[in-house]
Amino acid sequence: MIAADYRLIIAALLGIGLSIVLIVRVGLHPFIALLCGAFAVGLVSGMATADTAKAVQKGAGDILGGTGLVVALGLALGAMLQLSDGAAALARAGLRWSGAARAPWASLLVALVIGLPLFFETGLVLLLPIVATAAAALPDGGRGDDAKLRLMLPALAGLSVVHALVPPHPGPLLAVDALGASLGLTIGYGLLVALPTAIIAGPLLARFTARGVVLATPAIVPRPVEIEPPAIWRALVVVLMPVVLIAAGQVESLLPASVAPRFTWLGAASNPVLALLIACLVALPLLFGRGVGRRATQEAIWSETMKPAGAILLSIGAGGALKQVLVSAGLSDLLVRVAAGGALSPILLAWGVAVCIRLATGSATVATITTAGIMPGLVVASGVSPEWTVLAIGAGSVFFSHVNDPGFWLVKSYLGTDTPGTFRTWSVLETVVSVVGLVFVLLGSSLT
């Protein structure tokens, strides 16, 4: 490595460190803090101010231009499932059918299914109050906090693994686009990694981490719209539709050349924006029935959609800006040279970079965006599978949630744990998801 490489590494560390200080100590929103970090990287690395500004604009524009619609449509679908009580009905049914002995496994399964189209925060707000109520209603669930946590922690594990590893969640979807990976293969590989990872980090781990943790009363958000809950099959159709449409787009490539032209429409429907749009349009009558035309219902849906959209989109855009400045400064080329020396596996390097950015910024999505943005050159140069690289980045992006992660405080509120208890349960769970996910990614990449 030459002097310029060391300067670039110092610039990256200083920029990310500045973002941490501004978020954790000063209390700035990640949007502002990440933009400040991006400019710091550019200036310290020797880029001209004008070039740094152009990189910031390009990075934010590229990310928002390709992802803004996916985020907005995903938020809309989540709002519909929440306001109609469709997701909650699925959760209650799964826990009711399982019985006490299998309740932690049912909690995990429900979270995996419901988490497919929902943002992590939405799934958390929907599921945890329901699971906590179900735990108290079980024959042995009301007599100890251990029993409640052994139901709630598997739900968190299910939500976390699909958020990190399974498109069409924005993080994995962004990485798929950045690395030129096959969306269908990434979904398939992601499910293969997510299922055993969720089992280990959920029901099995909860037997140990739940011991001795004392719970307070968790926060519960009331349902804003009072309507008759939809039939369970309707909610299940809405939950699975975007994933099925996206996966169906791969069918055309598997068919003989003489038959494939008849199924070109499947490829069009598998576009994530179109798949989510179709799912939203189908969800309106399926979930709300005749009430879909009421002004109050429509206002509630779009209010719940737009309220979090601003903060999410701004944070994602700022993460894209930081990514582009790092790329423009030459960090991507530096990683290629490091990997070319054979010092580290490209997949392990991708995971490690995502871990560092996750610990620094507290955001899994920002970690995914930034890491995926600086890895394409390395993927091409090394010949490593882009699909497994996407999953390695996703696994690294959830490593050890702590105080600079808004999700840490949200989980703390809904679990009812104190801060040390949140570290013992949630932070450990996220770390196990990250490390076990990496192990399965390394195993899978070696077999394919």
N, C-alpha and C positions, 0 to 999 in steps of 0.2 A: 504494500500500500504506500502511496505517495502522500506528500503533505496536503494536497488538495482533498484527498479522501478523508484524512483525519479532520480537516476543516468542515467537510460536509457532515460527518458524523456528529461533530460538536454542534453544528448548526441545527441538525435534526433534534438532538437531545435538548438543546436550549429552547427551541421552538415548542416542542411538546411539553417541556418542563414549565414554560411560561403559561401554556394553556392550563396545566394542572393548578398552578398557583392562582390563576384568575378564577377558575371554577371553584376550587375548594376553599381558598383563603379569602378571596375578594367577594365571592358569591355572584360573579357574572354568569349570564346565560352561556351555555356552550357555544351558541352561535357566534357571539362576540369574542369569546375566549379563543376559539379555534381560528377565527380570522386573524386575531392578533398573533397567534402562534405561526400561522402561515406566513405573514409578513416578516416575522422574526427569522424564520428559516431562510427566506429569500435574501434578506439583508445580510445576515451573518455569513451565509454561504458565498457571498460576493455577487449575487444577481443585482442588476440595476433595479431601482425602484419601479420604473415603468414596466420592466419585464415581469417583476413579481406581481404587480397589479394585474397585468394581462393573464398571468397564470392563475391567479385567484378567480378572475372572472370566467376563464375557460373551464376551470375545474368545477365551479359551482354550476355553471350553465350546462355542462355535459351531464352531470349527475341529475339535476332537476329536470332537464329536458327528457332524459330517458326513464326517470323513475317517478316523477311527480304524479303522473296519472295512476301508476300502480299503487302508490301510497294512498292517494285520495280514494280510489275505488276499493282498496282493501279496508280503509277506515269506514267507508259507507257500508260495506258488507258486514263488518263487525257491529256497526251501530244498529243495523236491521236485526241481526241475531240477538243483540242485547235488548233492544226496545220491545221486540215481539215476544220475548221470553223463550225463544226457540232454543238457544244454546243452554239456558238454564233447565229447560224441560228435558233435553238430552242428558244433562248431568244428573238430574234427579232420578230419571229412569234407570240409568246405568247403576247408580248407587243403590237404588231400591231393589233391583234384580239380583245384585251380587250377594247380599247377605253380609254378616259381620266378618266372617273369616276371609272372604275374598274382597272386602271393601277397598283395601289399599291398591289392589290390582285393578279393580274397576275404576278407581280414581285416576290411575295412570292412563288407562285406556280411554276414558272420557276426555282427558286433557290432550292426548295425542290426536284424537279425532277433532275436537273442538278447536284445538290450536292450529290446525292446518290453514284456515283462512284468516285467523285473527291475529292482530298484533299482540305481543306478549302482555302489555299492560291491560288491554281489553280483556283477554282471557283470564288474567289474574283477578280483575275486578268482578268478573262474572262468576268464576268458579269457586274461589276460596270461601266466600260467605256460605255458598251452598254446601260445600264439602264440610265446613265447620258445623253447620246445622245438622247434616247427616251424621257426623261423628257423635254429636251429643245425643242423637236419637237411637243409636245402636245400643244393644244390650249392655255392652261394656264400654261404650264410648263416652258416657257422661261422667265417668268417675276419675278421669285423669287426663292431664294435658298430653301425656305420651300418646294416648290413643288418637287424639285429635291431630297431632302432628304427623302420625303415621298414615293419616289419610291426606293431609294437606301437602306434605312434602312430595309424595309421588305426583300429585297434580302439578306442582311447580316443575318437577323434573320433566314431565311430558310437555309442558308449555315451552320450557327452555330448549329442549333438543330439537323440536320442530322449528322453533324460531331461528336456531343457529344452523340447522343442517338441511332443511327441506324447503325448496322453492314451492309456492310463489312468495314466500316471505321476502321482504325487500333486500335484506342483507345477502342471502345466497343468490337471489336473482341478479343483484348488481354484480356479484363476483362471476356468475355465469357469463354475463355480457362482457365484462372486462377481460376475461381470460379466453373467450371464444369456446366455452365448454358446451357440450350437448345438454340441453335442458332436460330431456327425457332421461338420459343416463344419470344426470346429477340427482334427479328425483329418486330414481331407483336405488342408486348407491346410498343416497342420503337416508332413505327408509331402512336399508340394511344396516347402516351404522346407528341410526337413531333408536331402533327398537331395543337392541341389547344394552346400549348406553343408558337409555331411560330406565330399564329394569334394574341395572346396577346402581344408578344414582338415585333412583326413586324408592321402591318398596324395600330393597335390600339394605341400602345405606340408611334409610330412615329408622331401621331397627336399632341403630347405634347412636345416631345424632339426636334423636328425639328424647333420649333418656335424660331426665333431670331438668329439662327446659320448662320454665314456668311461663304461662300465657296470660296476657290481659285480654280484655274484650276487644276483638278486632273491629275495624271500621266496616260498615255495611252501607252500600250505596243503594237507595231505593230505585225501583224500576219506574222511569218517568211516564211511560205510556201504559194505561190500563186497558188491555184488550184480552180476548180469549186466547190463551197460548195455542200455537199451531200444533197439529199432530206431529208426533216425533219423526215420522218418515219425511215430512216436509222439511223439517230442520236439517235432517241428515242429508237430503238431496242438496240443499243449499250449501252445506259445509263441504261436501265432497265435489261439487260441480267444478270449481276452478281447477282443482288438481287433476280430475279426470279429463277435462278438456285439454289441459296442457300436455298431459301424458299421451292422450290420443293422437296428438300431432306427430308422434314417432311411429305410428302404425304404417303410414305411407312408405317410409323408408324400409320397412321390413317385408313389404309385399313384393311379389314378382312384378317385373316391369310392365307386363301386359295388363295387370290389374290396378296398379298404383294410381294411374291417372283418374280413376273413378273416385278416389278418396282424397283428392287434393284439398277439398274443403276442410278436412280435418286439420291439415297444416295451418290453414288460415285461422281456424277457431282456436288453435293452440297458442297464438300470440297472447302473452300475459295480459295485456291491456284489454283485448277483445274477450278473453276468457273471463276476466273479472267483471267486465261490463255485462256480458251475457248472464253471469251469475247474479249480479245486482238486479237486472231486469226481471229475471225469473223469481228472485227472492221477494220482490215487492208483493205480487199476488199470492205466492205460496205462504208467506209468513203473516201477512196482514189481512188477507181475504178482502172482504168488501170495505174494510176500514182503510184500505190503501189510498182512497181518494180524499179522505178527510184532511182538511188543512192542518189541524193540530198534529196529526200523525206525520205528515210530510215535513212540517216545521221541526218536529222533534228529531226526525231522522237526519236531516241535513244540518241541524244545529249540532248534534252529537258528532257528526262527521267533520265539520269544519273547525270545531273548537280546538281539537288537538292538532289539526293539520298544520297550522302555522308553525308551531314550535318544532314539530317533527321535520317538516320540509326545510326550515331554516338550519337546523342542526345538521341534516344530511348534506345540504348545500355547502355549509362551512367545512364539513369533513371532506367533501370533494375538492374544495379549494386547497386545503392542507395537502391532500394527496397530490394535486397537480403541481404545487410548488416543490414538493419533494422530488417528483419525477423530473420537473424542469431543471432542478438543481443538480440532478445526476445520480440520485440515490438508487434508482432502478438499475442503471448501468453498473453501479458499484456492487449491488447484490449479485448481478450476473457474473462479475469477475470473481467474487468470493465463492460462489457456487461452482464456477468452472474449475477452481482449484481443488475441488473434491473435499473441502473441509467439512461440508455439512450437506445433508440430504435436502433437496429443494422443498420437499413436503414439510420436513422438520423446520426449515428456515421460514417457510410461509406461516406455519403455526407460531413460531417464536416471535416473528414480527407482529402478528396479530395480538399475541399476548401482551407484548410491550405497549402497544397502542391502547389496548383495552385497559390495562392498569393505569395508563397515563391519563386517558380521557374519560374513562368510566362508561363509554358507550360501545356496545357490541356492533351497532350499525356503522359508526364512524371507524371502528377498528377494521371492519370488513371492507368498507369503501377504500380506506387508505391503503391497506395491504394489497387488495386486489389490483389497485391502480398502479402499484409499483412492481407487480410480479409478472406481467405478460412477457417481458423480454427474457426473464429467467425460465419461464415455462417453455418458450420456443427454443431457447438455447440448450436446455437440458433434455428436452423431449419427454418430460414428465407428463402424466395424464392431467389435463386441465380440470377434469371432473373431481379427481381425488384432491387436487390442490384447492379447489373451491371448498371442499369439505374440511380440509385441514385449516383453512382460514376461518371457517365458521366455528370449528371447535376452539381455536385459539381466541376467538372474539368474545367468548363467555367466561374466560378464566377469572376466578376470584373476584366476584363483585364486592366492592367495598364502598367507603363513604362518598367517593366522587361519582358514584353511579346512582342516578335517580331511582332506578329499579330497586336498589338496596333499601331505600327508605319506604318505597311503596310496599315491598314485601314485608318489611318490619311492621307497617301499619296493619296490613291485612292478616298476617300471622298472629299478631298480638305479642310478639317477642320483644325483649329489650335488646339493646345494641349488642352486648356479648352473645346473647342467644341467637341473634340474627347471623352473626359470624359463624357460630357453631353449626347452624342448620343451613341457611341459604348460601353463605359464602363457600362452605365446604361442598355443598351440592354442586354449585357452579364449577368449582375446581375439578370435581370428579367427572362431571360431564365433559369438561375440556380435555382432561388427560385420558380418560377412557375412550372418548371419541377419537383422539389422536391415535391411540393404540389400534383401534379397529380400522381407521383410515390407512395406517401403515400396513396392517395385515391385508386389507382389501387391495391396496395398490400393488402389493407384492404378488398377488394371486391373479391379477387381471392383465 
